[in-house]
Amino acid sequence: MAVSQDTVYGAFRRSASHYPDNDFLCVLPQTAVKYSIEPRCYSYADTVREVEELAGRYRAAGLGFGHRVGLMLENRPAFFFHWLALNAIGASVVPLNPEWRRAELEYLVGHSELCVAVVPSERVEELRRAGAAAGRAIVVTAPDLDSLAETRVPAVLVKAPPGLDMECALLYTSGTTGRPKGCVLPNEYFLWAGRWYADIGGLCGVVPGADRLITPLPMSHMNAMAYSTMVMLLTGGCVVPLDRFHPQTWWDSVRESRATIIHYLGVMPAMLLGAAANDSDQGHSVRFGFGAGVSPRLHAPFEQRFGFPLLEAWAMTETGAGAVVIANREPRKVGTACFGAPEARIEYRIIDEQGGDAPPGQPGELLVRCAGPAPRSGFFREYLKDPAATAEAWAGGYFHTGDIVSVDADGDLHFIDRKKNVIRRSGENISAVEVESVLLQHPAIASVGVTAVPDEVRGDEVMACVVTRTALSESGRAAFAYEVLDFCLERLAYFKAPGYIGFCEWLPLTATEKIQRAQLKELGRNLLATAACIDVRALKKRIAIV
């Protein structure tokens, strides 16, 4: 069968022909222990052999163009092998988050219309039950595909021929509010993301055939799947996927893997800076980090201590590289939540609540599209089975991101918050992320989530759900709450400071360490009626200016 040059698999085969002996995947010992597999590196040539064997088994079972296959393989090398094998035969992959539970799996199996699910052996029965509950006669198999041997999957109507527009993956949004939406992502989406990364240059320069990229982000996330994997795949580099972020062993993994690029989330720099400094902090080969969400307060201290830049970028599952922005050239305006200026190929607007253009320096929702006659190039194709949501997202010819940003006099964008995370108190719009960033500066706070709770007078009141570094007694909580309020009043307008401070042992997070905002709101409301919540509203007053 001829290899399409416009698919992820075709791009991989081109790189394999140029770099057959280069490492494509590196499985470190600590990751191997987690997954009960062998620690080793797979060259491009090794990977070709693994992929071709799997593709043959899938073909023998009747799989091909138009089928969707669920992969609950986390960051195992098997995920990469199965993804490439399925892409080679024209099938789409649906990454399955292992943290999803019964109701979530039932919804996803039914909504995505999976025909096959590849999962660890201990999850096979669970997925079979999910398929039965969803009314789907799916084949569930371990990664060796033995359960496919006696199976013949019915053919389906193909909506797109092999090539750029063929569906490559169906990624579900993290679901911080409401049901997850399935983003249909064609081959073009992944190829565009990898090529953008390979070519963007500046401080983000990639060296063909030489770079090694380490990431703890899950392959069910577009960062790891579309950016990390694709840039290495297109340039003959090596991907070092970890099972998750382990702060205690992170630098050991970086050094052992000989990583030259790291991918990060905002929580990682904060945790790494929490460890005691030592002489080995700059004993690594990392040239830059690629990510988003580093605390402005911690950005410069991290770079100074560890010796490489953290390049803040902005993108969404929906936008892919069709409208990605990165601060990859100086001045990066470190410490200001700046993520750079959009390239000329990106058209954007920042709109106020009335839909008009917000002036420079004023916050508004970011709208984006690709310049030229094809404004959706590089973006997701659609929300699966939800044309109304797709049309709403593209209202007025721009994609509505739901992110609140501002633009400065130099044309650089600064992230403020998600639109849905804005708390409206007495007519004032308050960014939950802004308040969180201040609270995280307090040395006794380990983590915090800020949300709105009802207030009869003001509409919303600010609630901070706090996880402290050490346990506090009931009387200690009250004293600490007053201390935290004073801390905030010194750094924020009085109306932004929390009126309630609730103490908890954990925060609801997604698999990518983002706060589950819907669950946080529920947690905040539940804490209100308990002794773990301290009401400090009476002390929340303007500070007199003398």
C-alpha positions as CSV (number, residue, x, y, z in Angstrom):
1,M,0.0,0.0,0.0
2,A,1.4,3.4,-1.0
3,V,2.3,5.8,1.9
4,S,0.4,9.1,1.7
5,Q,2.9,12.0,2.0
6,D,0.2,14.1,3.8
7,T,-0.3,12.0,6.9
8,V,1.4,11.7,10.2
9,Y,2.6,8.2,9.3
10,G,3.9,9.5,6.0
11,A,5.9,12.2,7.8
12,F,7.3,9.6,10.2
13,R,8.4,7.3,7.4
14,R,10.2,10.2,5.7
15,S,12.1,10.9,8.9
16,A,12.8,7.2,9.4
17,S,14.4,7.1,6.0
18,H,16.7,10.0,6.9
19,Y,17.4,9.1,10.5
20,P,17.0,5.3,10.9
21,D,19.5,5.0,13.7
22,N,18.4,8.0,15.7
23,D,16.4,7.5,18.9
24,F,12.7,8.2,18.4
25,L,11.5,7.2,21.9
26,C,13.4,6.9,25.1
27,V,11.9,5.0,28.1
28,L,13.7,5.9,31.3
29,P,14.0,3.3,34.1
30,Q,11.7,5.1,36.5
31,T,9.0,5.3,33.7
32,A,9.6,1.7,32.8
33,V,8.9,0.6,36.4
34,K,5.7,2.6,36.5
35,Y,4.4,0.8,33.3
36,S,6.1,-2.6,34.0
37,I,8.0,-2.5,30.7
38,E,11.6,-2.6,29.7
39,P,13.7,0.6,29.9
40,R,15.2,1.2,26.5
41,C,15.4,3.5,23.5
42,Y,13.6,2.8,20.2
43,S,15.3,4.0,17.1
44,Y,13.3,5.2,14.1
45,A,14.1,1.8,12.4
46,D,12.9,-0.1,15.5
47,T,9.7,1.9,15.5
48,V,9.0,1.2,11.9
49,R,9.1,-2.5,12.6
50,E,6.8,-2.2,15.6
51,V,4.4,0.0,13.6
52,E,4.3,-2.3,10.6
53,E,3.5,-5.3,12.6
54,L,0.6,-3.6,14.4
55,A,-0.7,-2.1,11.1
56,G,-0.8,-5.6,9.6
57,R,-2.9,-6.9,12.6
58,Y,-5.3,-4.0,12.4
59,R,-5.7,-4.5,8.6
60,A,-6.4,-8.3,9.1
61,A,-9.2,-7.4,11.5
62,G,-10.8,-5.2,8.9
63,L,-9.9,-1.8,10.3
64,G,-9.2,1.1,8.0
65,F,-10.5,4.4,6.8
66,G,-13.3,5.9,8.9
67,H,-12.8,3.7,12.0
68,R,-12.0,5.2,15.4
69,V,-9.9,3.3,18.0
70,G,-9.6,4.3,21.6
71,L,-6.1,4.1,23.2
72,M,-5.9,4.0,27.0
73,L,-2.1,3.6,26.8
74,E,-1.0,6.8,28.7
75,N,2.6,7.7,27.8
76,R,3.8,4.2,27.1
77,P,5.7,3.6,23.9
78,A,2.7,1.5,22.8
79,F,0.7,4.7,22.4
80,F,3.1,6.0,19.8
81,F,3.3,2.6,17.9
82,H,-0.5,2.2,17.8
83,W,-1.2,5.8,16.8
84,L,1.2,5.5,13.9
85,A,-0.1,2.1,12.9
86,L,-3.7,3.3,12.9
87,N,-2.8,6.4,11.0
88,A,-1.0,4.3,8.4
89,I,-4.3,2.4,7.6
90,G,-6.5,5.5,7.7
91,A,-8.1,5.0,11.1
92,S,-8.4,7.7,13.8
93,V,-7.3,7.5,17.4
94,V,-9.2,8.6,20.5
95,P,-6.9,8.9,23.5
96,L,-8.6,7.6,26.7
97,N,-7.7,9.3,29.9
98,P,-7.1,6.5,32.5
99,E,-8.5,8.8,35.2
100,W,-11.9,8.7,33.6
101,R,-14.5,6.7,35.5
102,R,-17.5,4.7,34.5
103,A,-19.9,7.5,33.5
104,E,-17.2,9.4,31.7
105,L,-16.1,6.3,29.8
106,E,-19.6,5.4,28.8
107,Y,-20.2,8.8,27.5
108,L,-17.0,8.9,25.5
109,V,-17.4,5.4,24.0
110,G,-20.9,6.2,22.9
111,H,-20.2,9.7,21.7
112,S,-17.1,8.9,19.7
113,E,-18.5,5.7,18.2
114,L,-15.4,3.6,19.0
115,C,-15.2,0.3,17.3
116,V,-12.1,-0.9,19.2
117,A,-10.4,0.1,22.5
118,V,-6.8,-0.8,23.3
119,V,-6.3,-0.8,27.0
120,P,-4.1,-2.3,29.7
121,S,-5.2,-5.9,30.5
122,E,-6.5,-4.9,33.9
123,R,-8.9,-2.4,32.3
124,V,-10.3,-4.7,29.6
125,E,-13.5,-5.7,31.5
126,E,-14.2,-2.2,32.6
127,L,-14.1,-0.9,29.0
128,R,-16.3,-3.8,27.9
129,R,-18.9,-2.8,30.5
130,A,-18.7,0.8,29.3
131,G,-19.2,-0.3,25.7
132,A,-22.3,-2.4,26.7
133,A,-23.7,0.5,28.7
134,A,-23.2,2.8,25.8
135,G,-24.8,0.4,23.4
136,R,-21.6,-0.1,21.4
137,A,-20.4,-3.5,20.3
138,I,-16.8,-2.6,20.7
139,V,-13.8,-4.9,20.7
140,V,-11.7,-4.4,23.7
141,T,-8.1,-5.7,23.6
142,A,-4.8,-5.5,25.4
143,P,-1.9,-3.8,23.5
144,D,-0.8,-7.1,21.9
145,L,-4.1,-7.1,19.9
146,D,-4.6,-10.8,20.6
147,S,-8.4,-10.2,20.9
148,L,-8.5,-8.9,17.4
149,A,-7.3,-12.2,15.9
150,E,-10.8,-13.7,15.5
151,T,-12.5,-10.4,14.8
152,R,-13.7,-8.7,11.6
153,V,-14.7,-5.1,12.2
154,P,-17.4,-3.9,9.8
155,A,-16.4,-1.2,7.3
156,V,-17.8,2.3,7.7
157,L,-18.6,5.1,5.3
158,V,-15.4,7.1,4.7
159,K,-15.9,10.9,4.8
160,A,-12.4,11.9,3.7
161,P,-9.8,10.2,1.6
162,P,-6.2,9.6,2.9
163,G,-4.3,12.8,3.2
164,L,-4.3,16.2,4.9
165,D,-8.1,16.3,5.6
166,M,-8.4,12.7,6.9
167,E,-9.3,12.5,10.6
168,C,-6.2,11.7,12.6
169,A,-7.4,12.0,16.1
170,L,-10.4,12.9,18.2
171,L,-9.3,14.8,21.3
172,Y,-11.7,15.6,24.1
173,T,-11.4,18.9,25.9
174,S,-10.5,18.6,29.6
175,G,-14.1,19.2,30.7
176,T,-13.4,21.9,33.4
177,T,-17.0,22.7,32.9
178,G,-19.8,20.6,31.5
179,R,-19.4,17.6,29.2
180,P,-16.2,17.3,27.3
181,K,-16.4,18.2,23.6
182,G,-14.8,16.0,21.0
183,C,-12.4,18.0,18.7
184,V,-12.0,16.4,15.3
185,L,-8.4,16.9,14.3
186,P,-7.2,16.0,10.8
187,N,-3.7,15.2,9.6
188,E,-3.2,18.8,8.6
189,Y,-3.6,19.9,12.3
190,F,-0.7,17.7,13.5
191,L,1.6,18.3,10.5
192,W,1.0,22.1,10.8
193,A,1.8,22.0,14.5
194,G,5.0,20.1,14.1
195,R,6.2,22.3,11.2
196,W,5.4,25.5,13.0
197,Y,7.4,24.4,16.0
198,A,10.3,23.2,13.8
199,D,10.5,26.5,11.9
200,I,9.6,29.2,14.5
201,G,13.2,29.8,15.5
202,G,14.5,32.4,17.9
203,L,15.0,31.1,21.4
204,C,12.8,28.1,20.3
205,G,15.2,26.9,17.7
206,V,15.2,23.1,17.0
207,V,18.3,21.3,15.7
208,P,17.3,18.6,13.2
209,G,18.5,15.1,14.1
210,A,20.0,16.2,17.5
211,D,17.3,17.3,20.0
212,R,15.8,15.3,22.8
213,L,12.5,16.5,24.2
214,I,11.3,15.4,27.6
215,T,7.7,15.8,28.6
216,P,5.5,14.7,31.6
217,L,2.4,15.9,29.9
218,P,-0.1,13.2,28.9
219,M,-0.6,12.0,25.3
220,S,-4.3,12.7,25.7
221,H,-3.3,16.4,25.7
222,M,-2.7,18.4,22.5
223,N,0.7,19.7,23.8
224,A,2.3,16.3,24.0
225,M,0.6,14.8,21.0
226,A,0.7,17.7,18.5
227,Y,3.7,19.7,19.6
228,S,6.1,17.5,21.5
229,T,5.7,14.4,19.3
230,M,5.3,16.1,16.0
231,V,8.3,18.4,16.2
232,M,10.6,15.5,17.1
233,L,9.0,13.2,14.5
234,L,9.5,15.8,11.7
235,T,13.1,16.7,12.7
236,G,14.5,13.2,13.5
237,G,14.6,14.0,17.2
238,C,13.8,11.9,20.3
239,V,10.7,12.1,22.5
240,V,11.2,11.2,26.2
241,P,7.7,10.7,27.6
242,L,7.4,10.4,31.4
243,D,4.4,8.8,33.1
244,R,3.8,12.0,35.0
245,F,5.7,14.9,36.6
246,H,7.8,13.7,39.6
247,P,9.4,16.8,41.2
248,Q,11.9,14.8,43.3
249,T,13.4,13.0,40.3
250,W,12.7,15.5,37.6
251,W,16.3,16.7,37.2
252,D,17.6,13.1,37.3
253,S,15.4,12.3,34.4
254,V,16.4,15.4,32.5
255,R,20.1,14.6,32.9
256,E,19.8,10.8,32.3
257,S,17.8,11.4,29.1
258,R,20.2,14.1,27.9
259,A,17.2,16.3,27.2
260,T,17.8,19.5,25.3
261,I,14.1,20.7,25.5
262,I,11.6,20.4,28.2
263,H,7.8,20.9,28.1
264,Y,6.2,22.3,31.2
265,L,3.0,23.4,32.9
266,G,2.8,26.4,35.3
267,V,2.7,24.2,38.4
268,M,6.1,22.6,37.6
269,P,8.4,25.7,38.0
270,A,6.8,26.5,41.4
271,M,7.3,23.0,42.6
272,L,10.9,22.8,41.4
273,L,11.8,26.1,43.0
274,G,10.5,24.8,46.2
275,A,13.4,22.4,46.5
276,A,16.7,23.6,48.1
277,A,19.2,25.1,45.7
278,N,22.3,23.1,45.0
279,D,25.4,23.1,42.8
280,S,23.8,20.8,40.2
281,D,20.9,23.1,39.3
282,Q,22.5,24.0,36.0
283,G,24.1,20.6,35.4
284,H,21.9,19.8,32.4
285,S,21.8,20.2,28.6
286,V,18.4,22.0,28.3
287,R,18.4,25.0,26.0
288,F,14.7,26.1,26.6
289,G,11.4,25.1,28.1
290,F,8.1,25.3,26.1
291,G,4.9,25.7,28.0
292,A,2.4,28.1,29.6
293,G,1.2,29.3,32.9
294,V,4.4,30.0,34.9
295,S,3.7,32.4,37.8
296,P,4.9,35.8,36.8
297,R,6.5,36.1,40.2
298,L,8.5,32.9,39.7
299,H,9.4,33.3,36.0
300,A,12.7,35.2,36.4
301,P,13.8,33.3,39.6
302,F,13.4,30.0,37.8
303,E,15.5,31.1,34.7
304,Q,18.2,32.6,36.9
305,R,18.5,29.5,39.1
306,F,18.3,26.8,36.4
307,G,19.9,28.6,33.5
308,F,17.5,28.4,30.6
309,P,14.4,30.4,29.4
310,L,10.8,29.3,29.9
311,L,9.1,30.3,26.7
312,E,5.5,31.1,27.4
313,A,3.1,30.1,24.6
314,W,-0.6,30.2,24.0
315,A,-2.8,27.8,22.0
316,M,-5.8,25.7,22.5
317,T,-6.9,22.2,21.4
318,E,-9.2,23.9,19.0
319,T,-6.7,26.3,17.5
320,G,-3.7,24.0,17.2
321,A,-1.0,25.9,15.4
322,G,-3.5,27.7,13.2
323,A,-3.2,30.5,15.8
324,V,-0.4,29.7,18.2
325,V,1.6,32.5,19.8
326,I,4.9,32.3,21.7
327,A,7.3,34.7,23.4
328,N,10.4,33.3,21.7
329,R,12.3,36.5,21.1
330,E,13.6,39.2,23.4
331,P,12.4,41.2,25.0
332,R,10.1,38.5,26.4
333,K,8.8,40.8,29.3
334,V,9.4,38.1,31.9
335,G,7.1,38.5,34.9
336,T,4.2,40.1,33.1
337,A,2.3,37.0,31.8
338,C,3.4,38.0,28.3
339,F,3.1,35.3,25.6
340,G,4.4,37.3,22.7
341,A,3.1,39.0,19.6
342,P,1.0,37.1,17.0
343,E,2.7,36.4,13.7
344,A,1.5,38.1,10.5
345,R,-0.4,35.0,9.4
346,I,-2.7,35.3,12.5
347,E,-5.5,37.8,12.5
348,Y,-7.0,38.6,15.9
349,R,-9.3,40.8,17.8
350,I,-9.7,41.6,21.5
351,I,-13.3,42.4,22.3
352,D,-15.1,43.9,25.2
353,E,-18.4,42.7,26.7
354,Q,-20.4,44.6,24.1
355,G,-18.5,43.0,21.2
356,G,-16.5,46.1,20.3
357,D,-12.7,46.3,20.1
358,A,-11.0,46.8,23.4
359,P,-8.4,49.5,23.4
360,P,-4.7,48.7,24.1
361,G,-4.1,47.9,27.7
362,Q,-7.7,47.0,28.4
363,P,-8.7,43.3,28.9
364,G,-11.0,41.6,26.5
365,E,-11.8,38.2,25.0
366,L,-9.2,37.0,22.4
367,L,-10.6,36.1,18.9
368,V,-8.4,34.5,16.3
369,R,-8.3,33.1,12.8
370,C,-5.7,32.3,10.1
371,A,-5.1,35.2,7.7
372,G,-6.0,34.7,4.1
373,P,-8.8,32.8,2.3
374,A,-8.8,29.8,4.6
375,P,-9.4,31.2,8.1
376,R,-9.7,27.7,9.7
377,S,-6.4,26.3,8.4
378,G,-4.5,24.5,11.1
379,F,-7.5,24.6,13.5
380,F,-9.7,21.7,14.5
381,R,-12.3,20.7,12.0
382,E,-15.4,20.7,14.2
383,Y,-16.8,19.6,17.5
384,L,-18.1,16.1,16.9
385,K,-21.9,15.9,16.6
386,D,-22.2,19.5,17.8
387,P,-22.6,21.9,14.8
388,A,-24.3,24.5,17.0
389,A,-21.3,24.7,19.3
390,T,-18.9,24.8,16.3
391,A,-20.9,27.6,14.7
392,E,-21.0,29.5,18.0
393,A,-17.3,29.2,18.5
394,W,-16.7,30.7,15.0
395,A,-19.4,33.4,15.3
396,G,-18.5,36.4,13.2
397,G,-15.7,34.6,11.3
398,Y,-13.3,34.4,14.2
399,F,-12.7,31.6,16.7
400,H,-13.8,32.8,20.2
401,T,-11.2,31.5,22.6
402,G,-12.8,32.4,25.9
403,D,-9.5,33.7,27.1
404,I,-9.2,37.2,28.5
405,V,-6.0,39.0,27.4
406,S,-4.7,42.5,26.8
407,V,-2.3,43.9,24.2
408,D,0.4,46.4,25.1
409,A,1.9,49.3,23.1
410,D,4.4,47.0,21.5
411,G,1.7,44.5,20.2
412,D,2.6,41.8,22.8
413,L,-0.3,39.9,24.3
414,H,-0.6,39.3,28.1
415,F,-2.8,36.6,29.5
416,I,-5.3,37.6,32.2
417,D,-7.7,34.7,32.8
418,R,-10.3,32.4,31.3
419,K,-13.5,34.3,30.6
420,K,-15.5,31.8,32.6
421,N,-13.1,32.3,35.6
422,V,-14.0,35.9,36.0
423,I,-15.8,36.7,39.3
424,R,-18.2,39.6,39.1
425,R,-18.5,41.3,42.5
426,S,-20.4,44.5,42.9
427,G,-19.9,45.3,39.2
428,E,-16.2,44.6,39.3
429,N,-14.7,41.9,37.2
430,I,-12.1,39.9,39.2
431,S,-9.7,37.4,37.6
432,A,-9.5,34.2,39.6
433,V,-6.0,33.5,38.2
434,E,-4.8,36.9,39.3
435,V,-5.9,36.4,42.9
436,E,-4.4,32.9,42.8
437,S,-1.1,34.2,41.6
438,V,-0.9,36.6,44.6
439,L,-2.0,33.9,47.2
440,L,0.7,31.6,45.9
441,Q,3.3,34.1,46.8
442,H,2.6,33.4,50.5
443,P,5.2,31.0,51.7
444,A,2.8,28.9,53.8
445,I,0.4,28.2,50.9
446,A,1.1,25.0,48.9
447,S,-1.7,25.4,46.4
448,V,-4.9,27.5,46.0
449,G,-8.0,27.7,43.9
450,V,-10.1,30.9,43.7
451,T,-13.8,30.8,42.8
452,A,-17.0,32.7,43.2
453,V,-19.6,32.0,45.9
454,P,-23.0,33.7,46.2
455,D,-23.4,36.9,48.1
456,E,-26.8,38.4,48.7
457,V,-25.5,42.0,48.5
458,R,-22.7,41.9,46.0
459,G,-23.8,39.1,43.6
460,D,-20.5,37.1,43.9
461,E,-17.9,37.0,46.7
462,V,-14.3,35.8,46.3
463,M,-13.6,32.4,47.9
464,A,-10.1,31.1,48.2
465,C,-9.7,27.3,48.7
466,V,-6.3,26.9,50.3
467,V,-4.0,23.9,50.8
468,T,-1.4,24.9,53.4
469,R,2.1,23.4,53.6
470,T,1.5,22.3,57.2
471,A,-1.7,21.3,59.0
472,L,-3.4,24.0,61.2
473,S,-5.6,23.7,64.2
474,E,-9.1,25.3,64.2
475,S,-7.8,28.4,66.0
476,G,-4.7,28.4,63.8
477,R,-6.9,28.5,60.7
478,A,-8.6,31.7,61.9
479,A,-5.3,33.5,62.7
480,F,-3.9,32.4,59.3
481,A,-7.0,33.5,57.4
482,Y,-6.6,37.1,58.8
483,E,-2.9,37.0,57.9
484,V,-3.7,35.9,54.4
485,L,-6.3,38.7,54.0
486,D,-3.7,41.3,55.1
487,F,-1.2,39.8,52.7
488,C,-3.7,40.2,49.8
489,L,-4.8,43.7,50.8
490,E,-1.2,44.8,50.5
491,R,-1.0,43.5,46.9
492,L,-4.5,43.7,45.5
493,A,-7.4,46.1,45.3
494,Y,-9.6,45.4,48.3
495,F,-12.5,44.1,46.3
496,K,-10.2,41.4,44.8
497,A,-9.1,40.0,48.1
498,P,-10.9,36.8,49.3
499,G,-14.0,37.4,51.5
500,Y,-13.9,33.7,52.5
501,I,-10.9,31.5,53.1
502,G,-11.6,27.8,53.1
503,F,-9.0,25.2,54.1
504,C,-8.9,21.9,52.3
505,E,-6.5,19.0,51.8
506,W,-6.6,18.9,48.0
507,L,-7.9,20.7,45.0
508,P,-9.8,19.1,42.0
509,L,-7.4,19.0,39.1
510,T,-7.5,17.7,35.5
511,A,-5.0,15.1,34.3
512,T,-2.9,18.1,33.1
513,E,-2.8,19.7,36.5
514,K,-5.3,22.4,35.7
515,I,-8.0,23.3,38.2
516,Q,-11.4,21.8,37.5
517,R,-13.3,25.0,37.8
518,A,-16.8,23.5,38.0
519,Q,-15.7,21.1,40.8
520,L,-13.8,23.9,42.6
521,K,-17.0,26.0,42.6
522,E,-18.8,23.1,44.2
523,L,-16.0,22.6,46.7
524,G,-16.1,26.3,47.7
525,R,-19.9,26.2,48.2
526,N,-19.6,23.1,50.4
527,L,-16.8,24.7,52.5
528,L,-19.0,27.7,53.3
529,A,-21.1,25.8,55.8
530,T,-18.1,24.2,57.6
531,A,-15.7,25.2,60.4
532,A,-13.0,24.9,57.7
533,C,-14.2,28.2,56.2
534,I,-13.3,31.6,57.7
535,D,-15.5,34.6,56.9
536,V,-13.2,37.7,56.6
537,R,-15.7,39.9,54.7
538,A,-16.0,42.4,57.5
539,L,-12.2,43.1,57.4
540,K,-12.2,43.4,53.6
541,K,-12.0,47.2,53.4
542,R,-10.2,49.9,51.4
543,I,-6.9,50.8,52.7
544,A,-6.8,54.5,53.5
545,I,-4.4,56.5,51.4
546,V,-2.6,59.1,53.5
